């Protein structure tokens, strides 16, 4: 399910249909004069299909465990010194 655009007029004239679609996971962007002014999104999603999870994960960055550990060491070293010792 992608994000669909609609005008405030669409929201008024098709509100029941739109709310049913939002309830089933559809997201809508409301536009006025070609400018995005808001979104209608589901509050919670109980299930994500394997295909949708794979599609979302495809563009996520890969983790670098060594860089993560180095960041933790720097943060820990910073916390050990007092704020006035810098």
CORRAKA-V931026 format. One record per residue. N is the residue number from 1. RES is the residue in three letters. SS is DSSP state (@ for helix, = for strand, . for the rest). Layout:
[[N | RES | SS] [N | RES | SS]]
//
This chain:
[[1 | UNK | .] [2 | UNK | .] [3 | UNK | =] [4 | UNK | =] [5 | UNK | =] [6 | UNK | =] [7 | UNK | =] [8 | UNK | @] [9 | UNK | @] [10 | UNK | @] [11 | UNK | @] [12 | UNK | @] [13 | UNK | @] [14 | UNK | .] [15 | UNK | @] [16 | UNK | @] [17 | UNK | @] [18 | UNK | @] [19 | UNK | @] [20 | UNK | @] [21 | UNK | @] [22 | UNK | @] [23 | UNK | @] [24 | UNK | .] [25 | UNK | .] [26 | UNK | .] [27 | UNK | =] [28 | UNK | =] [29 | UNK | =] [30 | UNK | =] [31 | UNK | =] [32 | UNK | =] [33 | UNK | .] [34 | UNK | .] [35 | UNK | =] [36 | UNK | =] [37 | UNK | =] [38 | UNK | =] [39 | UNK | =] [40 | UNK | =] [41 | UNK | .] [42 | UNK | .] [43 | UNK | .] [44 | UNK | .] [45 | UNK | .] [46 | UNK | .] [47 | UNK | .] [48 | UNK | .] [49 | UNK | .] [50 | UNK | @] [51 | UNK | @] [52 | UNK | @] [53 | UNK | @] [54 | UNK | @] [55 | UNK | @] [56 | UNK | @] [57 | UNK | @] [58 | UNK | @] [59 | UNK | .] [60 | UNK | .] [61 | UNK | .] [62 | UNK | .] [63 | UNK | .] [64 | UNK | .] [65 | UNK | @] [66 | UNK | @] [67 | UNK | @] [68 | UNK | @] [69 | UNK | @] [70 | UNK | @] [71 | UNK | @] [72 | UNK | @] [73 | UNK | @] [74 | UNK | @] [75 | UNK | @] [76 | UNK | @] [77 | UNK | @] [78 | UNK | @] [79 | UNK | @] [80 | UNK | @] [81 | UNK | .] [82 | UNK | .] [83 | UNK | @] [84 | UNK | @] [85 | UNK | @] [86 | UNK | .]]
//
